Amino acid sequence: MGPRTIAQRAKELNIDIIGLTDHNSALNTPAMEKVCLELGLGFIPGMEVTTREEAHCLCLFPSVDVALEFGKLVSARQPKVPNKPHLMGDQIVVDEEEYVVDEVPYWLNAPTDIGWEELGDLVHQFQGLWVPAHIDRSHGGVISQLGFLPQANYDAVEVVDAHFQGETWGKKRLRHSDAHAPEHIGRRWWELPNQEGRVWEVVQHYLTETDR
């Protein structure tokens, strides 16, 4: 699922802003940004980091350059388990036309050695937003891993179930498509208020508002 496929599908569904959060990597964000600029879509670069506790967290950043720098930090904190494409899938890096330009040789889904709260501190040092991912899912969510959602300095939380009733400590609850295939794009989404300004500032302001 390359950047042009993602962006064109988003346009078909009248989605105005998309984020790219590959597992423990931001290497495909440059190509995604180029396609979004071409097609008039807002873009938020990021990655979905797996903590030491094997909880998934969305880490969103104000620019591709920042996301790539954070990606270097994450890579340095991840074990280099050789990837087996026939079992785990290809881990390619592509350009804006979806031509393969590189391939990550180690397994990107392996957990890092970054602890839960340390991850939040690191993301904020990079001026990013920390959003625990799919907290109510039976695999990879913090509740499935720890049994509860700890109170911490995250900026919002992501839920799968729109009727989730668990504690989120007043943080805004978001629902994303978590798309791993084109047909998943737009299966869950959220609306931003109609505000003028740079995409990052609008998203940042909306995410960090207290949930009411």
Phi, psi and omega in degrees: 000095184274173185298321181291321176300315180297310184294318180295321177295319178298318178298318179301328183265007181059035173273129187266330183228135177230156174239149174242118183226073176296158180293116173055030180203142174242015189294338180265003181290327179299315179294321180296320179297317181299317181291320179296319177298318180297321185263003177076032179254144170286149184221134174242114179278148178186198177201159176253103187269138175262118182283175177303328179279002183065033172260136182272138180224132173281130178238113186249143189227157184285346180204162177296320180301318179293317179300319180293322177295318178295324178300324177296319178298314181297317180301322180291342182254015183241137177295144184264071176283122182303133177284145176241093187305326182290342178252321189251352179095158178288148179235075188262156171248133185235165173265186185294343176261008177071024171277138181288127179244347180193171177213135179275121187277344181255158187288113185287340181278354179296141179293147174279178173260020179273122179287164185308299184287329177299321179300314179301317179298318181295316179301316181291329174297331178268014179063030182258183178245136183250118184230104175307131188270144174029061188297338183261008180277153186283352178219128175085351176273154185296327181292321178292333183272320184251343182094351180195168175264108180295150173283123184207184187266033176288162187266333177196177175228152177253133177236153175270314182275119180298340182256017179304129185250005182289169180289131174233015173056037176078003180279149179296140180258123181249155175230121180246162181290333184049049189281129172244003178207154183306323182290347178277341184297129179084004180290334170222147184199170175218157185256140172263148173297154181284089182238148176273153176131177179296145183305315184299315181296320179295314180296315180301314180296316182293316183294325187269001172293144177293134179291138181239000000 
